[in-house]
């Protein structure tokens, strides 16, 4: 199942509680995230993606890699302004390699820098695609350049997770987390 943090947070303003499952903004923003990911996969990668409840058996996913190996690649974009938060895209090395192949339109033996750049660009496109669907908030919300890490992202303190979604494509699964405060 998709991981949805529904615990109430007393430090959130009553007008918008991103951790509340009943918040209409939260539901709409998750739909915007799904739309942005689908559009990017279709237009930029020439592939279809689908939301999955959990990684299918045999899929290349960061969740299947032993935590002590730390073989995750993580790209993070920071939102600031009208909304403050994070868009985090995580992948196993095999998934990141497939994304790089699809983004560059050729299979290759990519070095870490090229793979990091491709995952960072995916994060940038997903964050920008989601942000572009926000209407009036778009003008007063900025996004950072992607930060790349070679370890699994920890949940950022001070941010409530709107959703962690898994997107299947070409036998792989990409994990995307949207967290706002």
C-alpha positions as CSV (number, residue, x, y, z in Angstrom):
1,X,0.0,0.0,0.0
2,X,1.2,3.6,-0.5
3,X,2.6,5.0,2.7
4,X,0.4,7.9,3.8
5,X,1.3,9.6,7.1
6,X,-2.1,10.4,8.6
7,X,-1.1,11.2,12.1
8,X,-2.3,14.6,13.2
9,X,0.4,17.2,13.9
10,X,-0.5,19.8,16.5
11,X,2.1,22.2,15.1
12,X,0.4,22.5,11.8
13,X,-2.0,25.5,11.2
14,X,-5.6,24.6,11.2
15,X,-6.1,26.1,7.7
16,X,-3.9,23.4,6.2
17,X,-2.8,20.2,7.9
18,X,-0.9,18.3,5.2
19,X,-0.8,15.2,7.4
20,X,-4.6,15.1,7.6
21,X,-6.1,12.4,5.3
22,X,-9.3,14.5,5.1
23,X,-7.6,17.7,3.9
24,X,-8.9,18.4,0.3
25,X,-5.6,20.1,-0.6
26,X,-3.7,16.9,0.3
27,X,-6.0,14.7,-1.9
28,X,-5.7,17.2,-4.8
29,X,-1.9,17.5,-4.4
30,X,-1.4,13.8,-4.5
31,X,-3.5,13.7,-7.7
32,X,-1.2,16.5,-9.1
33,X,1.9,14.5,-8.2
34,X,0.5,11.4,-10.0
35,X,-0.4,13.5,-13.0
36,X,3.1,15.1,-13.1
37,X,4.9,11.8,-12.9
38,X,2.7,10.2,-15.6
39,X,3.2,13.2,-17.9
40,X,7.0,13.2,-17.4
41,X,7.3,9.5,-18.1
42,X,5.2,9.8,-21.3
43,X,6.7,13.0,-22.7
44,X,10.3,12.8,-21.6
45,X,11.0,9.1,-21.4
46,X,8.5,7.7,-23.9
47,X,7.2,5.2,-21.3
48,X,4.1,4.7,-19.2
49,X,4.2,4.6,-15.5
50,X,1.6,3.5,-13.0
51,X,1.1,4.0,-9.3
52,X,1.6,0.8,-7.4
53,X,0.7,0.0,-3.9
54,X,4.1,-1.6,-3.3
55,X,7.0,-2.7,-5.4
56,X,6.0,-5.8,-7.4
57,X,8.1,-9.0,-6.8
58,X,11.4,-8.9,-8.7
59,X,11.2,-5.1,-9.4
60,X,14.3,-3.0,-9.1
61,X,13.6,-0.9,-6.0
62,X,15.5,0.8,-3.3
63,X,13.4,-1.0,-0.7
64,X,14.9,-4.4,-1.7
65,X,18.5,-3.3,-1.0
66,X,19.9,-4.1,2.4
67,X,20.0,-1.0,4.6
68,X,23.5,-1.6,5.7
69,X,24.8,-1.5,2.1
70,X,23.3,2.0,1.6
71,X,22.9,1.5,-2.2
72,X,20.2,4.1,-2.7
73,X,20.4,7.2,-4.9
74,X,18.3,10.1,-3.6
75,X,17.5,13.4,-5.2
76,X,15.9,16.2,-3.1
77,X,14.3,19.5,-4.2
78,X,13.4,22.1,-1.6
79,X,10.3,24.2,-2.0
80,X,10.3,27.7,-0.4
81,X,8.0,30.7,-0.3
82,X,4.3,30.1,-0.2
83,X,5.0,26.4,0.4
84,X,7.9,25.0,2.3
85,X,8.9,21.4,1.9
86,X,10.6,18.7,-0.1
87,X,10.2,16.5,-3.1
88,X,12.3,13.4,-2.7
89,X,12.9,10.9,-5.5
90,X,14.7,7.7,-4.5
91,X,15.8,4.8,-6.6
92,X,18.0,1.7,-6.5
93,X,21.1,1.9,-8.7
94,X,19.4,-0.5,-11.2
95,X,16.3,1.7,-11.4
96,X,18.4,4.9,-11.7
97,X,20.3,3.3,-14.5
98,X,17.1,2.5,-16.4
99,X,15.9,6.0,-15.9
100,X,19.2,7.3,-17.3
101,X,18.8,5.0,-20.3
102,X,15.3,6.3,-20.9
103,X,16.1,9.9,-20.3
104,X,19.1,9.9,-22.7
105,X,17.4,7.6,-25.2
106,X,20.2,5.0,-25.2
107,X,21.5,2.2,-23.1
108,X,24.9,2.8,-21.6
109,X,27.4,2.0,-19.0
110,X,26.8,5.3,-17.2
111,X,29.1,6.6,-14.5
112,X,27.8,7.8,-11.1
113,X,27.8,11.4,-12.2
114,X,25.6,10.8,-15.2
115,X,23.2,8.7,-13.2
116,X,23.1,11.3,-10.4
117,X,22.4,14.0,-13.0
118,X,19.6,12.0,-14.5
119,X,17.9,11.3,-11.2
120,X,18.3,14.9,-10.2
121,X,16.7,16.0,-13.5
122,X,13.8,13.6,-12.8
123,X,13.3,15.1,-9.4
124,X,13.4,18.6,-10.9
125,X,10.8,17.7,-13.5
126,X,8.6,16.0,-11.0
127,X,8.8,18.9,-8.5
128,X,8.3,21.5,-11.3
129,X,5.4,19.6,-12.8
130,X,3.7,19.3,-9.5
131,X,4.3,23.0,-8.7
132,X,3.0,24.1,-12.1
133,X,-0.4,22.5,-11.1
134,X,-0.8,24.6,-8.0
135,X,-2.4,27.6,-9.6
136,X,-1.8,30.9,-7.7
137,X,0.7,29.4,-5.4
138,X,3.1,28.8,-8.3
139,X,4.1,32.4,-8.5
140,X,5.2,32.6,-4.9
141,X,6.8,29.2,-4.5
142,X,10.4,28.6,-5.6
143,X,12.3,25.3,-6.0
144,X,16.0,24.6,-5.4
145,X,18.4,22.7,-7.6
146,X,18.4,19.0,-6.8
147,X,20.7,17.7,-4.1
148,X,22.0,14.2,-4.7
149,X,22.8,11.6,-2.0
150,X,23.9,8.0,-2.2
151,X,21.9,6.9,0.8
152,X,18.3,6.5,1.7
153,X,16.7,9.8,2.6
154,X,15.5,10.2,6.2
155,X,12.2,11.9,6.7
156,X,13.0,15.6,7.1
157,X,12.1,16.9,10.6
158,X,9.6,19.8,10.5
159,X,7.8,18.4,7.4
160,X,4.6,16.4,7.3
161,X,4.6,13.7,4.6
162,X,1.8,14.3,2.2
163,X,2.5,11.0,0.4
164,X,5.1,8.5,-0.5
165,X,4.2,7.0,-3.8
166,X,5.6,4.2,-5.8
167,X,5.6,4.4,-9.6
168,X,6.3,1.3,-11.7
169,X,7.9,1.4,-15.2
170,X,9.8,-1.0,-17.3
171,X,10.1,-3.6,-14.5
172,X,11.4,-1.0,-12.0
173,X,9.9,1.1,-9.3
174,X,10.6,4.7,-8.4
175,X,9.8,6.2,-5.0
176,X,8.6,9.8,-4.7
177,X,7.9,11.5,-1.4
178,X,6.2,14.9,-1.1
179,X,6.6,16.6,2.3
180,X,5.4,20.0,3.3
181,X,5.1,22.1,6.4
